[in-house]
Amino acid sequence: MEETAGNPLYYSCRNCRNPVALHEDLLSKNFLAKSGQAYMFQHAMNIIVGAKEDGQLITGYYTIAKIFCSKCSDEMGWTYVRAFEARDKFKEGKYIVEKAKISNTETNSI
């Protein structure tokens, strides 16, 4: 992975090294997923978006769609399609990617 000033230019699928998100699109590292820590991104690339499903998450009720690596089909996380609570509307259209599913060379801030 290429990096600039200690920060990666992008995050890749840990399984196949397919780029899935740019470092500049990282919004937060304070999310939880099945495998533990997860990151929120403004945009994601080289992914396949699965079917929409409604469900209860830790912070509320949402319509989400699972996201998968477009190269190896590994499940990476999800995207928020709809937030039912006004306080969570900022999450709509954002991507949650499990830290365990991505790799990078950043060592100081992860």
C-alpha positions as CSV (number, residue, x, y, z in Angstrom):
1,M,0.0,0.0,0.0
2,E,1.2,3.4,-0.8
3,E,1.4,6.0,2.0
4,T,2.0,9.7,2.5
5,A,3.5,11.2,5.7
6,G,2.6,8.1,7.7
7,N,-0.9,7.8,6.4
8,P,-2.0,5.3,3.8
9,L,-3.6,6.6,0.6
10,Y,-6.2,3.8,0.8
11,Y,-7.4,0.8,2.8
12,S,-7.5,-2.6,1.1
13,C,-9.4,-5.8,1.5
14,R,-7.2,-7.9,3.8
15,N,-8.1,-11.0,1.8
16,C,-7.2,-9.9,-1.7
17,R,-5.7,-6.4,-1.4
18,N,-8.4,-4.8,-3.5
19,P,-8.6,-1.1,-2.6
20,V,-11.9,-0.4,-0.8
21,A,-11.6,3.1,0.7
22,L,-9.4,6.2,0.6
23,H,-7.8,7.5,3.7
24,E,-9.1,11.0,3.0
25,D,-12.7,9.5,3.2
26,L,-12.2,8.2,6.8
27,L,-14.7,9.9,9.1
28,S,-14.4,7.9,12.3
29,K,-12.7,5.0,14.0
30,N,-15.3,4.7,16.7
31,F,-17.7,2.1,15.4
32,L,-18.3,-1.5,16.4
33,A,-19.1,-4.5,14.2
34,K,-19.2,-8.2,14.5
35,S,-15.5,-8.6,14.6
36,G,-14.9,-5.6,16.9
37,Q,-13.6,-2.1,15.8
38,A,-14.9,-0.6,12.6
39,Y,-14.4,2.6,10.6
40,M,-16.9,4.9,9.0
41,F,-16.1,6.2,5.5
42,Q,-17.7,8.9,3.5
43,H,-17.2,6.8,0.3
44,A,-16.2,3.2,-0.5
45,M,-15.0,1.7,-3.8
46,N,-14.7,-1.7,-5.4
47,I,-17.5,-3.0,-3.4
48,I,-20.8,-4.8,-4.1
49,V,-23.8,-3.6,-2.1
50,G,-26.2,-6.3,-1.0
51,A,-29.9,-6.3,-0.4
52,K,-31.5,-3.8,2.0
53,E,-32.6,-5.0,5.4
54,D,-34.2,-3.3,8.4
55,G,-32.8,-4.1,11.8
56,Q,-31.8,-2.9,15.3
57,L,-28.2,-2.0,15.7
58,I,-26.5,-0.8,18.9
59,T,-27.4,2.9,18.3
60,G,-30.9,2.5,16.8
61,Y,-33.1,1.1,14.1
62,Y,-31.8,1.4,10.5
63,T,-32.2,0.1,7.0
64,I,-28.7,-1.2,6.0
65,A,-27.2,-3.1,3.2
66,K,-24.2,-5.4,3.6
67,I,-21.1,-4.5,1.5
68,F,-18.8,-7.0,-0.1
69,C,-15.4,-6.8,-1.8
70,S,-15.9,-6.8,-5.5
71,K,-12.9,-9.0,-6.1
72,C,-13.1,-11.8,-3.6
73,S,-16.7,-11.3,-2.3
74,D,-15.6,-11.1,1.4
75,E,-18.2,-9.3,3.6
76,M,-16.6,-6.0,4.6
77,G,-19.3,-4.3,6.6
78,W,-22.4,-2.3,5.7
79,T,-23.8,1.0,4.4
80,Y,-26.5,2.9,6.1
81,V,-29.4,3.3,3.7
82,R,-31.9,4.9,6.2
83,A,-31.8,6.0,9.8
84,F,-35.2,6.1,11.5
85,E,-34.1,8.6,14.2
86,A,-33.3,12.2,13.3
87,R,-30.2,12.1,15.4
88,D,-28.7,9.4,13.2
89,K,-29.5,10.8,9.8
90,F,-25.9,11.9,9.3
91,K,-25.0,8.1,8.9
92,E,-27.2,7.7,5.8
93,G,-25.0,7.0,2.7
94,K,-21.9,6.3,4.9
95,Y,-20.0,3.0,4.9
96,I,-18.9,1.0,7.9
97,V,-15.9,-1.3,7.2
98,E,-14.7,-3.7,9.8
99,K,-11.1,-3.1,10.8
100,A,-10.4,-6.8,10.8
101,K,-11.4,-6.9,7.1
102,I,-8.9,-4.2,5.9
103,S,-5.2,-3.7,5.9
104,N,-3.0,-0.7,5.7
105,T,0.5,0.3,6.7
106,E,-0.5,3.1,9.1
107,T,1.1,2.3,12.5
108,N,0.8,5.4,14.6
109,S,-2.9,6.1,14.6
110,I,-4.7,2.8,14.3
